[in-house]
């Protein structure tokens, strides 16, 4: 019974007479979900920095794929259609702006939630370099004021 539930699915109604799928292709879409979940748990489930980078990369790829699929559903066009919103230069700029805007908000409001390497990079750019730049500018301004007072 349990095996039949896995193979045929919980909502099957006499679909056992359907032709078999081609070799190498799953019988049902959720078979891929189950296989991927098992593989993800067993192979990629142990934490390491390499596994985390792979999962983060795959997360971004899945989000892009889901947005393209949503666009297909809305527009009724195939995924390779040139009007995909992620292929358009203006849309890409908006996505980049939204992502970096969110990064900046998280960096300013809740830096503890960012990955330590991202936080370290952001600290280096926005805390250390900007503070050294502002001190250089203030030193230059002081030198300018000193020069101006020496002449009078």
C-alpha positions as CSV (number, residue, x, y, z in Angstrom):
1,X,0.0,0.0,0.0
2,X,2.8,2.5,1.0
3,X,4.8,1.7,-2.1
4,X,1.7,2.1,-4.3
5,X,1.1,5.5,-2.7
6,X,4.7,6.5,-3.5
7,X,4.5,5.3,-7.1
8,X,1.0,6.3,-8.0
9,X,0.7,9.3,-5.8
10,X,-2.0,10.2,-3.2
11,X,-4.4,11.6,-5.8
12,X,-4.2,8.9,-8.5
13,X,-7.5,7.6,-9.8
14,X,-7.0,4.7,-12.1
15,X,-3.8,6.1,-13.7
16,X,-2.1,2.7,-13.5
17,X,-3.1,2.1,-17.1
18,X,-1.1,5.1,-18.4
19,X,1.8,4.3,-20.6
20,X,5.2,4.0,-18.8
21,X,7.5,6.9,-19.0
22,X,10.6,6.9,-21.1
23,X,13.7,5.4,-19.5
24,X,15.5,7.9,-17.4
25,X,12.4,10.1,-16.8
26,X,10.3,10.0,-13.7
27,X,6.9,8.5,-13.7
28,X,5.4,11.5,-11.9
29,X,6.8,15.0,-11.2
30,X,6.9,14.5,-7.5
31,X,9.2,11.5,-8.0
32,X,11.9,14.1,-8.9
33,X,11.0,16.1,-5.8
34,X,11.4,13.0,-3.6
35,X,14.6,11.9,-5.3
36,X,16.1,15.4,-5.1
37,X,15.1,15.8,-1.5
38,X,16.7,12.5,-0.6
39,X,19.9,13.3,-2.5
40,X,20.0,16.8,-1.0
41,X,19.6,15.4,2.5
42,X,22.1,12.5,2.1
43,X,24.8,14.1,-0.1
44,X,24.6,17.9,0.6
45,X,23.0,17.8,4.0
46,X,26.2,17.7,6.0
47,X,27.4,21.3,6.6
48,X,30.6,22.5,5.1
49,X,31.5,25.8,3.5
50,X,31.6,24.1,0.1
51,X,28.2,22.6,0.6
52,X,26.8,25.9,1.8
53,X,28.1,27.7,-1.3
54,X,26.6,25.0,-3.5
55,X,23.2,25.3,-1.8
56,X,23.3,29.2,-2.0
57,X,24.2,29.0,-5.7
58,X,21.3,26.5,-6.3
59,X,18.9,28.6,-4.3
60,X,19.6,31.6,-6.6
61,X,19.3,29.4,-9.7
62,X,16.0,27.9,-8.4
63,X,14.6,31.4,-7.7
64,X,15.5,32.5,-11.2
65,X,13.9,29.4,-12.7
66,X,10.7,29.9,-10.6
67,X,10.5,33.5,-11.7
68,X,10.8,32.4,-15.4
69,X,8.2,29.7,-14.8
70,X,5.9,32.3,-13.3
71,X,6.5,34.6,-16.3
72,X,5.6,31.7,-18.6
73,X,2.4,31.1,-16.7
74,X,1.5,34.8,-16.8
75,X,2.4,35.4,-20.4
76,X,1.9,31.9,-21.8
77,X,5.2,32.0,-23.6
78,X,8.0,29.4,-23.6
79,X,10.9,29.9,-21.3
80,X,13.4,30.7,-24.1
81,X,11.2,33.5,-25.4
82,X,13.3,36.7,-25.7
83,X,10.7,38.8,-23.7
84,X,11.6,36.9,-20.4
85,X,11.7,39.6,-17.7
86,X,15.1,38.4,-16.5
87,X,16.6,38.8,-20.0
88,X,15.6,42.4,-20.4
89,X,18.4,44.9,-19.5
90,X,16.1,47.3,-17.6
91,X,14.6,44.5,-15.6
92,X,18.0,43.1,-14.7
93,X,19.0,46.5,-13.4
94,X,15.8,46.6,-11.3
95,X,16.6,43.1,-9.9
96,X,20.2,44.1,-9.2
97,X,19.0,47.3,-7.5
98,X,16.5,45.4,-5.3
99,X,19.1,42.8,-4.3
100,X,21.7,45.4,-3.3
101,X,19.1,47.5,-1.7
102,X,18.1,44.6,0.5
103,X,21.7,43.8,1.2
104,X,22.3,47.4,2.4
105,X,19.2,47.4,4.6
106,X,20.3,44.1,6.2
107,X,23.8,45.4,6.6
108,X,22.6,48.6,8.3
109,X,19.7,47.2,10.4
110,X,20.6,43.6,11.1
111,X,24.3,42.8,10.2
112,X,24.3,39.7,12.4
113,X,21.9,37.9,9.9
114,X,24.4,38.3,7.0
115,X,26.9,35.6,6.2
116,X,30.2,36.4,7.9
117,X,32.1,36.7,4.6
118,X,29.5,39.1,3.2
119,X,29.5,41.1,6.5
120,X,33.3,41.2,6.5
121,X,33.4,42.5,2.9
122,X,30.7,45.1,3.6
123,X,32.5,46.2,6.8
124,X,35.7,46.6,4.8
125,X,34.1,48.6,2.1
126,X,31.6,50.7,4.0
127,X,33.1,50.9,7.5
128,X,36.9,50.9,7.1
129,X,37.4,52.5,3.7
130,X,34.8,55.2,4.2
131,X,36.1,56.0,7.6
132,X,39.7,56.3,6.3
133,X,38.4,58.3,3.4
134,X,36.5,60.7,5.7
135,X,39.6,61.1,7.9
136,X,41.7,61.8,4.7
137,X,39.2,64.4,3.7
138,X,39.1,66.0,7.1
139,X,42.9,66.1,7.2
140,X,42.9,67.8,3.8
141,X,40.4,70.3,5.0
142,X,42.5,71.0,8.1
143,X,45.5,71.6,5.9
144,X,43.5,73.9,3.7
145,X,42.3,75.9,6.7
146,X,45.9,76.1,8.1
147,X,47.2,77.3,4.8
148,X,44.5,79.9,4.7
149,X,45.4,81.2,8.2
150,X,49.1,81.4,7.4
151,X,48.5,83.9,4.6
152,X,46.6,86.4,6.8
